[in-house]
Amino acid sequence: MTNAQKKKANALEKKTVVAVAKLKLQVRRALKEIDTLMQNVSDTFDKTGANLLIGQDDVGESFGLQRIKRKRSKFESKLFREQHNDLYYKYCNDIEYYEYRAIGGDADAQ
């Protein structure tokens, strides 16, 4: 794209960019917090032997977590690549995509 084709974002588009960046940063922080808390939750489930834990917040609303054991198959691509290198590369495709990384707030402090 040449410079002549580029246009500046208008105020509404800039607000949308800010909203998306803020939400992505909130999600990142929330996922980090969940990862930190999950070890304690897992230990509590192991200690109690329960498959459902329910608690109440300060307002009296009930929230809970249910532990469900799942089983699924996983394709071991690394092992397949080692054992069938030519076949692996025959079906590998390069892809090109855009990643949108949020910038601002405390995101730069990673």
Secondary structure, DSSP 8 states (H G I E B T S, - for coil): --TTT-----HHHHHHHHHHHHHHHHHHHHHHHHHHHHHHHHHHHHHH--SEEEEE-TTS-EEEEE----------HHHHHHH-HHHHHHT------------STTGGG-
